[in-house]
Amino acid sequence: MTDQAVGEGHLPTGTTDRPAAATTAARGPRTPETRRDAAPGPAATAAAPASPDTRFAGRRRELQALRADIERAGLDTLSGRKGSRSRVLLIAGRPGSGRTALAGELLAGLVGDYPDGVLRAVLTGPGGEPVSTERTARELLAGLGVDAPPGAAEDELTASLRDALAGRHTLLFLDDAPGAEQVDPLLPDAPDCLVVVVSQGPLTGIPDVRPCALGGLDSAAGVAILARYAGPTRITVDPRTADSVAEECGGQPAALVLAGSWLAARPKASLSDLYRALSEVVLPQDLPTGARPLLRAFLLTYGALPAPAARILRLITLAPGGLVDAHIASALAGCSVAAASTTLHDFAALGLLRPAAEGDGTVQGSGSGEEPAVRTPGAAAHPQFRLPGCLDPLARSLLQEHERPAEIQLARARMLERTVRLLQSCRAMGEPVDSPARQKVAGLPRSLRFTSAAEAAGWLRSRRTALLDAARIAVADGELDTLDRRLMAALTRTLLAHQGAQAAAPDLYTLHGLVLEVAERRGLAHEKAAALLNLADLDGQSGRTVDALARYRGALEAARSVKDPAATGRALESLGGTYTELGDWQRAADWYGRALELRLARDESADAARLRGRIAAVHSYAGRWGEALREWRSAARTYRRLGDAQGQARATGEVARVQEYAGRPEEALRTCLSALEIARGAGAGRLEAALQLRIADTLERLGDPAAARLHRALGEGLLEDHPQ
């Protein structure tokens, strides 16, 4: 998605956080004999980490120009008007040119001037597809701590984003933008914010954009990057060849990093060996000149990998959200978790992967830099990595060239199956210690277990974007319908267990939509009805009542087609409830009546009594007191027949309420006293208290304040004795 890892001077990770099996610094390359028991990774040594003041090389002129553009007056200011939108800086260049690294360096120097921090979003998916504006806006709102209703339209979300940024001093970094149509809806109407966009081309249609086009690095900067990997000695003894290598890499930071890493992995190799190896790489004849240096350096590094490691590099392009950890790589390649972990760390040392920051995926919080992933024991022990955006299409082309479609599908199925097991383990940590789910998880391998509920919740939070992408991948595949349903069920339960229904609602809306897609594709009416009901519930909670009605009707049709009484009854009741919210009392009573007929036909007396209460409430709203009294009395008789004294007392109390509404307070008082006796016999303290207070109100209206005070005191005392 981005090319930050292979930007100007961004070095591969050092060895301090690598497992012992992967630590190869200062040992030289591993020979085939020494690697027999190790992971199938590249023979590489890790370069020493750079000091903070040497992590960026070259581009000083471009950096100064960008900073000057911030201070320069905009078109609005020149015309005498105060600017209403944020200033937009564009860093344009081909992937691998160090554009994201330059943006990161710019943001690092500006963050002190913007106290509300930095919001980061990547606008292109790992496969090169544009990320939907709706998804990006939702994630940016989440980064701001603003709740967005589930299922909200793109226009609503972008308007909420602009409102949330109004009055703020925020840096908005939009990386890997496909074009102006993805950027323009996200631009805040806030002159105190600054937007930095990284793209391959111009942002045509967005006014007053300050572009900075990147070409290749000059020779000195290119040699400086090589020196950080190869060490200064080899550069000093052969400076002219170093210049030739930088020229062969086209001055592209991504190519220079790969070339330098290749040299760092071979302490006995010279710059001449590197130059010769680069020159010998065979490239397609029709390849554009600008794409040649990066592909040459990539193929050089890839060609030196052992076959198992090369296969892992190809397969990790299948990782959801572009994020890969040892579990994902292990499942894709069918190797052990330890072997996959070693290989991923070796890839990072070669510049083929970059460590992913906490929350990496779409949005990062405030700050200018990336914090290393937190490593803890168990399933959450493995850090995440990302294949740089400039290398992703190159690795994908190798995947299509070397892997058969059946092998790709099998690898994806293994990955999704591992994800399901991890989700089940994560969900179990939200259960009590002695629950069956926790006991079941205790028998899993340690690599699939979490040590605490907090660790499980952190794992879920850090992989949320990738998990949702995994669900999308499973649905899009079309041949994994059994597995994708298991995955979405596990993800839904896990989100509910750790986040709760309200916080998880936006993600649940996405998942229910995916379930609906699968159900419609395979003609699964039961699943279609359930998905439509869930989506309609969320629509209704978000105020989209018309949408909810349409979904409830669709669910009813699907449920009736397969004679699913549970879904049919729920759809009928939901339609009644929705029309009640709309104030359409006649339609509400009609739909509740249909639901009542279904319950009576199935001899579900308790549900029938509950529905009679809802019908009575609708009649009360409409002022039809006779119909309301009839339904409440019928409900009370049903509860009495079932032996539910509390239900009988509650329904009888509602009869008294309707009588009072109808202007018959004496009858209401007698009925309420009868309900009080039933509640007292049932031991329903809080219901008895409510009835005492209602009797007190009625007595006051009847002109008996003394008796009213007595009943009110009794009611308040019962409330104290029976707290909520």
Number of C-alpha atoms within 10 A of each C-alpha: 26 28 27 26 30 32 29 31 27 24 28 27 25 18 20 10 13 17 12 10 14 23 19 20 16 11 11 16 20 17 9 11 8 9 14 10 10 16 22 23 25 27 23 29 27 29 24 18 17 17 7 7 7 14 17 22 21 19 21 11 8 16 17 11 14 22 14 10 18 14 9 11 11 18 13 13 12 10 9 8 10 12 18 13 19 20 25 23 22 23 26 24 20 19 27 30 28 31 33 28 25 25 22 20 18 18 22 14 12 17 19 12 12 18 14 17 20 27 23 24 23 24 28 21 19 25 15 14 11 16 18 13 21 19 14 23 26 25 25 25 22 16 20 19 10 14 15 19 19 21 20 17 11 17 13 13 25 23 15 18 25 19 14 18 21 17 13 17 19 24 26 24 24 27 25 26 24 21 19 16 14 19 18 15 18 21 22 26 20 21 17 19 23 23 22 24 28 29 24 19 17 19 23 10 11 13 13 13 19 19 19 19 16 18 17 20 23 16 17 15 20 28 25 23 27 29 19 23 27 24 18 13 10 20 20 11 12 13 14 13 19 26 20 16 26 30 19 20 27 25 25 29 34 33 29 33 32 27 31 28 27 27 26 25 24 17 17 11 14 18 24 16 13 21 18 12 14 21 15 11 14 11 13 8 8 6 10 8 9 13 14 18 22 28 22 23 26 24 18 21 22 23 12 14 19 14 14 15 24 21 19 22 27 23 25 26 27 25 23 25 24 25 24 26 23 25 25 27 27 24 23 29 22 15 17 14 19 18 20 26 26 22 28 33 32 29 26 23 29 31 29 28 26 25 25 22 19 20 18 26 24 24 25 23 18 19 19 21 15 16 12 14 18 13 12 13 13 17 22 25 17 20 24 27 23 29 29 25 24 22 23 24 17 16 22 18 12 17 22 13 10 12 14 11 11 9 13 16 17 17 22 25 19 19 23 27 17 19 21 21 17 25 25 23 24 35 26 27 25 21 15 11 11 8 12 12 17 19 13 12 21 15 10 12 10 13 16 21 23 25 15 13 16 14 19 26 21 17 18 23 16 19 21 19 21 19 23 21 16 23 23 18 19 25 21 15 12 13 12 19 18 11 18 27 20 16 25 25 17 20 27 21 19 24 23 17 18 23 16 12 15 14 14 17 22 18 19 25 23 17 23 23 18 22 26 21 17 23 20 13 13 13 12 15 21 18 23 26 29 24 23 25 25 20 27 29 21 24 22 18 15 15 12 15 19 15 15 25 23 14 23 28 20 18 29 25 18 23 24 17 13 13 13 15 15 12 21 24 21 18 28 24 22 25 27 28 21 23 22 21 13 13 14 15 20 14 18 25 25 16 21 26 20 16 25 24 15 19 20 15 11 11 11 12 18 17 16 24 27 19 24 27 24 23 26 28 24 26 22 20 15 14 14 15 19 14 15 26 25 14 22 29 20 19 28 28 18 21 23 15 12 14 11 15 21 22 23 26 28 25 27 27 28 25 27 29 21 24 22 17 14 16 10 13 19 15 14 25 23 13 19 26 19 15 27 24 13 21 25 16 14 17 12 16 19 19 23 26 26 19 26 25 21 22 25 25 18 21 20 14 12 13 10 13 15 12 14 22 16 13 21 21 16 16 24 16 12 18 17 12 12 13 8 6
